[in-house]
Amino acid sequence: MAFSRLIPSPDGHLLAALEETEGGDVVYVFDAQTGRALFSGDSPISMGLFMGWHPDSVHILFRDDAAYQGLWWIHVLNGTRQLILRYPFFDFSGAAISPDGQRLAYGLNAPEAHQIWMAYPDGSAPRLVLESRYVVYVFGWSPDGRWLLYTGEPGAAEAGAPSARGKILWRMDREGRQRLPLQGPFVFGWGFWPVWSPDGRRVAYVGWGKGHDCWQKEESYRADPLCRWRGVEIYVEEVETGFLLPLASNAIDPVWSPDGRWLAYLAMDEHEQIDLWIAQFDGSERRRLTYTSEVEKGLAWLSKP
């Protein structure tokens, strides 16, 4: 079984492994040290969208698109569920809990409405922080809980096309009052996730490079299994200064090392072979770690036990 993403729990003890299907994510949970699968309740958890771990490292935030519907907390050890919110006429487009576990941010999209809300972790006392004309998406909080990464500001109308160059990815403070753009050409709408460095000073993400014809239509994208690598780059942006460093070409899925010095990623070489690479965040000490004909997938950087 090939997993598209591997996401460690905040304490590093568990690992959520996502299998992408036509119906959404299927979530398997493993002991990060032993590799043993955990089975409880509805295991694996499906179908829907995995939106992240709770800081307690035993609950996950999950948009259920099957029988239960809505946004849920799911306890991965005993399978119990707690409904947070359910909006029949809106699509939950990303959600994230702050590192202190006190503030839940979530995006809602409908044909005529695009909104970002903040609430308590149980969904109570919701407060609208952004009303937009553009599709919104909530990605994640900075490690110190000061900033939330999202899309949905003016300038994102062309998101998803190689012509969209910059100021698609934004950050807002905990109150939703201060909203500032990141400078790089983030690729929005194709399943890429920006990732904060452990110290919160930088964000790594997949952005447009030279582009490629396969991105022009969904049909051509689906027809080319390597399109996700073609013409894109991994960028590292310093949040406060806007300094932007292109780290690697034809590369996706950046993952930070626990100490914040390194990034692991998947890159395609001139022979269209996909392998695992690492580099320091400034682009130095680049190393190729695998050399196989298999397409590598699902990266996670775990702390030593």
VOPAGU-2260 file (C-alpha; in pm, 1 decimal, decimal comma):
REM VOPAGU-2260
SITE   aa  ch    i         X         Y         Z
SITE  MET   A    0       0,0       0,0       0,0
SITE  ALA   A    1     140,0     343,0    -101,1
SITE  PHE   A    2      66,3     635,2     129,0
SITE  SER   A    3      51,9     986,0     -12,4
SITE  ARG   A    4     131,6    1164,4     315,8
SITE  LEU   A    5     275,5    1070,3     654,9
SITE  ILE   A    6     204,8    1308,8     943,4
SITE  PRO   A    7     361,8    1251,4    1287,0
SITE  SER   A    8     164,4    1339,5    1598,6
SITE  PRO   A    9     297,9    1643,8    1789,2
SITE  ASP   A   10     469,5    1420,7    2046,2
SITE  GLY   A   11     617,0    1201,8    1770,7
SITE  HIS   A   12     472,7     877,6    1908,9
SITE  LEU   A   13     208,7     814,7    1640,8
SITE  LEU   A   14     200,5     845,3    1264,0
SITE  ALA   A   15    -106,0     918,4    1049,1
SITE  ALA   A   16     -66,4     760,5     704,9
SITE  LEU   A   17    -300,3     883,1     431,4
SITE  GLU   A   18    -412,4     675,9     137,6
SITE  GLU   A   19    -566,7     890,9    -134,8
SITE  THR   A   20    -877,4     749,1    -302,2
SITE  GLU   A   21   -1144,2     888,7    -534,1
SITE  GLY   A   22   -1371,7     923,8    -231,7
SITE  GLY   A   23   -1115,9    1106,3     -15,6
SITE  ASP   A   24    -852,3    1022,6     242,7
SITE  VAL   A   25    -833,1     688,6     419,2
SITE  VAL   A   26    -638,3     733,1     743,3
SITE  TYR   A   27    -428,5     460,0     904,6
SITE  VAL   A   28    -253,5     520,4    1235,4
SITE  PHE   A   29      76,3     355,1    1331,2
SITE  ASP   A   30     307,8     349,3    1628,5
SITE  ALA   A   31     591,9     566,1    1496,8
SITE  GLN   A   32     867,2     362,0    1665,7
SITE  THR   A   33     748,4       5,2    1610,5
SITE  GLY   A   34     547,8      50,0    1289,5
SITE  ARG   A   35     257,8    -140,4    1446,7
SITE  ALA   A   36     -84,8     -44,0    1312,2
SITE  LEU   A   37    -343,5      72,1    1565,4
SITE  PHE   A   38    -694,6     -60,5    1521,8
SITE  SER   A   39    -992,8      78,7    1710,8
SITE  GLY   A   40   -1342,1     201,3    1628,5
SITE  ASP   A   41   -1376,8     274,9    1257,4
SITE  SER   A   42   -1029,9     170,8    1153,5
SITE  PRO   A   43    -904,8     279,0     908,2
SITE  ILE   A   44   -1078,6     616,9     925,7
SITE  SER   A   45   -1252,9     704,1     598,9
SITE  MET   A   46   -1374,6     867,9     373,4
SITE  GLY   A   47   -1298,1    1236,2     401,0
SITE  LEU   A   48   -1012,7    1475,7     458,6
SITE  PHE   A   49    -745,7    1457,3     729,1
SITE  MET   A   50    -688,7    1809,7     862,4
SITE  GLY   A   51    -430,9    1756,7    1132,3
SITE  TRP   A   52    -347,2    1640,2    1481,6
SITE  HIS   A   53    -471,2    1790,7    1805,7
SITE  PRO   A   54    -184,9    1900,4    2037,5
SITE  ASP   A   55    -281,9    1613,6    2271,8
SITE  SER   A   56    -147,2    1370,3    2006,0
SITE  VAL   A   57    -443,2    1131,3    2033,4
SITE  HIS   A   58    -717,7    1319,9    1846,0
SITE  ILE   A   59    -724,6    1402,7    1477,4
SITE  LEU   A   60    -928,9    1668,5    1301,0
SITE  PHE   A   61   -1123,6    1502,9    1020,7
SITE  ARG   A   62   -1380,0    1615,4     765,0
SITE  ASP   A   63   -1609,5    1317,7     719,6
SITE  ASP   A   64   -1754,6    1290,6     369,2
SITE  ALA   A   65   -1923,8     954,0     424,6
SITE  ALA   A   66   -2184,8     841,5     676,7
SITE  TYR   A   67   -2113,3    1087,5     956,6
SITE  GLN   A   68   -2064,7    1411,4     758,0
SITE  GLY   A   69   -1924,5    1731,1     910,8
SITE  LEU   A   70   -1605,8    1822,5    1096,4
SITE  TRP   A   71   -1505,7    1585,3    1378,7
SITE  TRP   A   72   -1251,9    1513,7    1649,1
SITE  ILE   A   73   -1165,0    1143,3    1634,6
SITE  HIS   A   74    -976,5     969,4    1916,5
SITE  VAL   A   75    -734,1     737,6    1736,3
SITE  LEU   A   76    -682,1     503,4    2034,3
SITE  ASN   A   77   -1044,8     422,4    2115,1
SITE  GLY   A   78   -1229,0     540,4    1802,9
SITE  THR   A   79   -1469,6     778,1    1979,2
SITE  ARG   A   80   -1595,3    1076,9    1781,2
SITE  GLN   A   81   -1700,5    1428,4    1876,7
SITE  LEU   A   82   -1891,4    1637,3    1623,9
SITE  ILE   A   83   -1755,4    1990,6    1598,2
SITE  LEU   A   84   -1957,1    2147,5    1317,9
SITE  ARG   A   85   -2187,1    2052,0    1036,3
SITE  TYR   A   86   -2290,8    2291,9     757,5
SITE  PRO   A   87   -2504,1    2115,4     492,3
SITE  PHE   A   88   -2458,7    2380,8     223,9
SITE  PHE   A   89   -2089,7    2459,1     275,4
SITE  ASP   A   90   -1769,9    2269,5     206,7
SITE  PHE   A   91   -1513,0    2262,2     487,3
SITE  SER   A   92   -1195,3    2378,7     314,4
SITE  GLY   A   93    -915,8    2320,6     557,9
SITE  ALA   A   94    -919,1    2345,6     936,2
SITE  ALA   A   95    -645,9    2372,4    1199,4
SITE  ILE   A   96    -621,2    2380,7    1576,6
SITE  SER   A   97    -371,6    2619,9    1735,7
SITE  PRO   A   98     -67,4    2465,8    1910,1
SITE  ASP   A   99    -210,6    2556,4    2252,0
SITE  GLY   A  100    -533,3    2374,0    2162,9
SITE  GLN   A  101    -746,7    2680,6    2229,7
SITE  ARG   A  102    -842,3    2810,9    1886,0
SITE  LEU   A  103    -991,8    2628,9    1587,6
SITE  ALA   A  104    -974,9    2794,3    1245,7
SITE  TYR   A  105   -1169,7    2659,9     948,9
SITE  GLY   A  106   -1263,2    2758,8     595,7
SITE  LEU   A  107   -1608,4    2736,7     437,7
SITE  ASN   A  108   -1683,4    2757,0      67,2
SITE  ALA   A  109   -2013,4    2766,6    -118,9
SITE  PRO   A  110   -2094,3    2896,7    -469,2
SITE  GLU   A  111   -2169,2    3245,3    -336,9
SITE  ALA   A  112   -1977,2    3253,0      -7,8
SITE  HIS   A  113   -1614,0    3205,8      95,1
SITE  GLN   A  114   -1536,8    3249,0     463,8
SITE  ILE   A  115   -1280,9    3177,1     735,0
SITE  TRP   A  116   -1401,9    3137,1    1093,0
SITE  MET   A  117   -1239,4    3091,7    1432,6
SITE  ALA   A  118   -1400,7    2915,0    1727,6
SITE  TYR   A  119   -1326,4    2720,9    2042,4
SITE  PRO   A  120   -1207,5    2361,6    1985,0
SITE  ASP   A  121   -1561,4    2225,6    2029,7
SITE  GLY   A  122   -1694,2    2464,1    1761,6
SITE  SER   A  123   -1865,0    2699,3    2008,1
SITE  ALA   A  124   -1853,2    3081,1    1985,9
SITE  PRO   A  125   -1770,1    3091,4    1613,2
SITE  ARG   A  126   -1643,2    3425,3    1484,4
SITE  LEU   A  127   -1613,5    3529,7    1119,4
SITE  VAL   A  128   -1262,7    3662,4    1044,2
SITE  LEU   A  129   -1265,3    3671,0     663,7
SITE  GLU   A  130   -1540,3    3713,3     403,4
SITE  SER   A  131   -1400,4    3680,7      52,8
SITE  ARG   A  132   -1492,9    3673,2    -313,8
SITE  TYR   A  133   -1229,6    3405,1    -364,5
SITE  VAL   A  134   -1197,7    3040,4    -265,5
SITE  VAL   A  135   -1056,5    3011,8      87,1
SITE  TYR   A  136    -846,0    2739,2     241,7
SITE  VAL   A  137    -699,1    2706,3     591,0
SITE  PHE   A  138    -359,9    2532,2     610,3
SITE  GLY   A  139    -202,2    2556,4     953,2
SITE  TRP   A  140     -77,8    2757,4    1249,3
SITE  SER   A  141     279,4    2862,5    1310,0
SITE  PRO   A  142     449,3    2664,1    1589,7
SITE  ASP   A  143     410,7    2957,2    1831,5
SITE  GLY   A  144      41,2    2997,9    1743,7
SITE  ARG   A  145      78,3    3359,8    1630,4
SITE  TRP   A  146       2,0    3316,7    1259,7
SITE  LEU   A  147    -237,1    3113,3    1044,6
SITE  LEU   A  148    -153,5    3023,5     683,2
SITE  TYR   A  149    -446,8    3047,9     442,2
SITE  THR   A  150    -564,5    3148,6      94,8
SITE  GLY   A  151    -862,1    3360,6      -1,5
SITE  GLU   A  152    -744,0    3719,7     -43,2
SITE  PRO   A  153    -768,6    3924,8    -365,8
SITE  GLY   A  154    -504,9    3806,1    -607,2
SITE  ALA   A  155    -594,9    3439,5    -570,8
SITE  ALA   A  156    -849,2    3439,9    -853,7
SITE  GLU   A  157    -604,5    3263,9   -1086,2
SITE  ALA   A  158    -493,8    3011,4    -825,6
SITE  GLY   A  159    -429,9    2674,4    -982,9
SITE  ALA   A  160    -289,0    2815,6   -1306,2
SITE  PRO   A  161      80,4    2864,3   -1384,2
SITE  SER   A  162       1,3    3230,7   -1459,4
SITE  ALA   A  163     -71,0    3290,4   -1088,9
SITE  ARG   A  164     250,8    3444,6    -958,3
SITE  GLY   A  165     268,1    3526,9    -592,2
SITE  LYS   A  166      49,2    3655,9    -310,8
SITE  ILE   A  167    -181,7    3355,7    -309,2
SITE  LEU   A  168     -58,7    3231,5      28,3
SITE  TRP   A  169    -128,3    3464,0     324,2
SITE  ARG   A  170     -94,0    3470,3     702,0
SITE  MET   A  171    -326,6    3622,0     959,9
SITE  ASP   A  172    -289,3    3675,9    1332,8
SITE  ARG   A  173    -498,5    3499,8    1597,7
SITE  GLU   A  174    -763,0    3772,7    1594,3
SITE  GLY   A  175    -786,2    3788,7    1215,0
SITE  ARG   A  176    -703,5    4159,2    1217,4
SITE  GLN   A  177    -355,9    4157,9    1064,7
SITE  ARG   A  178    -331,8    3984,9     727,4
SITE  LEU   A  179      -7,9    3977,5     529,8
SITE  PRO   A  180      87,9    3807,5     200,4
SITE  LEU   A  181     375,3    3572,8     141,4
SITE  GLN   A  182     566,8    3664,2    -169,9
SITE  GLY   A  183     624,0    3338,5    -356,5
SITE  PRO   A  184     418,7    3173,0    -633,8
SITE  PHE   A  185     248,7    2905,0    -423,5
SITE  VAL   A  186      68,4    2634,3    -624,1
SITE  PHE   A  187    -285,1    2633,6    -486,9
SITE  GLY   A  188    -560,5    2391,1    -577,6
SITE  TRP   A  189    -351,8    2081,4    -655,0
SITE  GLY   A  190    -314,2    1927,2    -311,2
SITE  PHE   A  191      14,0    2085,3    -202,7
SITE  TRP   A  192      59,2    2190,4     161,4
SITE  PRO   A  193     287,4    2469,3     287,4
SITE  VAL   A  194     484,6    2370,1     596,3
SITE  TRP   A  195     616,9    2588,5     878,0
SITE  SER   A  196     972,2    2543,5     999,0
SITE  PRO   A  197     991,5    2425,9    1362,4
SITE  ASP   A  198    1101,0    2773,5    1475,7
SITE  GLY   A  199     821,6    2946,3    1278,6
SITE  ARG   A  200    1062,1    3172,4    1090,2
SITE  ARG   A  201    1019,8    3011,2     749,1
SITE  VAL   A  202     761,9    2839,6     531,0
SITE  ALA   A  203     849,5    2579,1     267,1
SITE  TYR   A  204     607,0    2520,1     -16,9
SITE  VAL   A  205     567,6    2409,5    -377,7
SITE  GLY   A  206     551,5    2702,5    -619,3
SITE  TRP   A  207     551,1    2762,9    -990,1
SITE  GLY   A  208     883,1    2744,1   -1170,6
SITE  LYS   A  209     897,9    2718,6   -1546,8
SITE  GLY   A  210     557,1    2555,0   -1563,2
SITE  HIS   A  211     454,9    2283,9   -1807,4
SITE  ASP   A  212     173,1    2225,6   -2056,3
SITE  CYS   A  213      39,5    1933,5   -1850,0
SITE  TRP   A  214     -89,0    2184,4   -1590,4
SITE  GLN   A  215    -318,0    2365,4   -1832,4
SITE  LYS   A  216    -614,3    2126,4   -1803,5
SITE  GLU   A  217    -722,6    1866,9   -1551,0
SITE  GLU   A  218    -738,8    1606,3   -1827,8
SITE  SER   A  219    -374,6    1659,0   -1925,6
SITE  TYR   A  220    -271,0    1663,5   -1558,6
SITE  ARG   A  221    -440,1    1330,3   -1491,4
SITE  ALA   A  222    -299,2    1177,4   -1809,4
SITE  ASP   A  223      59,2    1243,1   -1696,8
SITE  PRO   A  224     153,4    1065,0   -1371,1
SITE  LEU   A  225     465,1    1283,0   -1338,9
SITE  CYS   A  226     291,3    1615,4   -1399,0
SITE  ARG   A  227     305,5    1703,0   -1027,1
SITE  TRP   A  228     683,6    1737,4   -1058,5
SITE  ARG   A  229     700,4    1914,7   -1392,1
SITE  GLY   A  230     783,3    2283,1   -1389,5
SITE  VAL   A  231     740,4    2341,2   -1015,9
SITE  GLU   A  232     993,1    2428,3    -747,8
SITE  ILE   A  233    1024,4    2409,6    -372,2
SITE  TYR   A  234    1068,2    2753,7    -218,3
SITE  VAL   A  235    1174,2    2850,5     131,6
SITE  GLU   A  236    1043,5    3192,1     236,6
SITE  GLU   A  237    1145,1    3389,4     543,1
SITE  VAL   A  238     810,4    3505,4     676,4
SITE  GLU   A  239     910,7    3840,3     825,2
SITE  THR   A  240    1144,3    3959,4     549,7
SITE  GLY   A  241     987,2    3795,1     243,9
SITE  PHE   A  242    1329,4    3664,5     136,7
SITE  LEU   A  243    1256,5    3384,2    -108,6
SITE  LEU   A  244    1495,0    3098,7    -186,8
SITE  PRO   A  245    1427,0    2846,7    -467,3
SITE  LEU   A  246    1547,7    2524,1    -307,3
SITE  ALA   A  247    1490,6    2258,0    -574,6
SITE  SER   A  248    1339,5    2229,1    -923,4
SITE  ASN   A  249    1091,5    1963,1   -1034,8
SITE  ALA   A  250    1043,0    1884,6    -665,5
SITE  ILE   A  251     748,2    1850,0    -426,7
SITE  ASP   A  252     649,3    1747,9     -72,1
SITE  PRO   A  253     897,8    1935,7     148,3
SITE  VAL   A  254     932,4    1806,6     506,0
SITE  TRP   A  255    1134,6    1980,9     779,2
SITE  SER   A  256    1377,6    1799,8    1005,6
SITE  PRO   A  257    1287,5    1832,3    1376,3
SITE  ASP   A  258    1579,5    2073,4    1432,7
SITE  GLY   A  259    1473,1    2292,7    1138,1
SITE  ARG   A  260    1809,6    2271,3     959,9
SITE  TRP   A  261    1714,9    2032,4     679,3
SITE  LEU   A  262    1437,9    1970,4     430,0
SITE  ALA   A  263    1356,8    1634,4     275,4
SITE  TYR   A  264    1170,7    1632,0     -55,8
SITE  LEU   A  265    1091,7    1428,7    -366,4
SITE  ALA   A  266    1259,7    1541,7    -687,6
SITE  MET   A  267    1254,2    1430,0   -1050,5
SITE  ASP   A  268    1586,7    1413,9   -1235,1
SITE  GLU   A  269    1661,1    1459,1   -1606,0
SITE  HIS   A  270    1571,2    1092,5   -1665,3
SITE  GLU   A  271    1229,1    1139,3   -1502,5
SITE  GLN   A  272    1327,3     929,9   -1203,8
SITE  ILE   A  273    1171,7    1029,2    -869,2
SITE  ASP   A  274    1393,8     999,3    -563,0
SITE  LEU   A  275    1428,4    1122,6    -206,8
SITE  TRP   A  276    1663,0    1416,6    -151,8
SITE  ILE   A  277    1763,9    1629,9     144,2
SITE  ALA   A  278    1923,8    1973,8     165,8
SITE  GLN   A  279    1982,9    2237,1     427,1
SITE  PHE   A  280    1715,0    2505,8     416,3
SITE  ASP   A  281    1956,8    2745,9     244,7
SITE  GLY   A  282    2008,6    2495,1     -38,6
SITE  SER   A  283    2352,5    2375,9      72,5
SITE  GLU   A  284    2466,4    2016,9     131,3
SITE  ARG   A  285    2220,5    1869,7    -116,2
SITE  ARG   A  286    2214,9    1488,2    -106,5
SITE  ARG   A  287    2030,4    1218,3    -298,7
SITE  LEU   A  288    1923,8     945,0     -57,7
SITE  THR   A  289    1753,5     696,8    -291,1
SITE  TYR   A  290    1810,3     586,1    -648,7
SITE  THR   A  291    1533,9     353,0    -763,0
SITE  SER   A  292    1286,4     322,9   -1048,0
SITE  GLU   A  293     998,1     334,0    -799,4
SITE  VAL   A  294     816,9     663,9    -748,3
SITE  GLU   A  295     881,7     757,2    -385,9
SITE  LYS   A  296     581,9     878,8    -181,4
SITE  GLY   A  297     492,8     979,0     170,4
SITE  LEU   A  298     769,2    1150,6     367,6
SITE  ALA   A  299     793,9    1205,4     742,5
SITE  TRP   A  300    1095,1    1312,7     947,0
SITE  LEU   A  301    1080,2    1158,0    1295,4
SITE  SER   A  302    1276,1    1250,2    1605,5
SITE  LYS   A  303    1502,5     988,0    1753,8
SITE  PRO   A  304    1330,1     792,2    2035,3
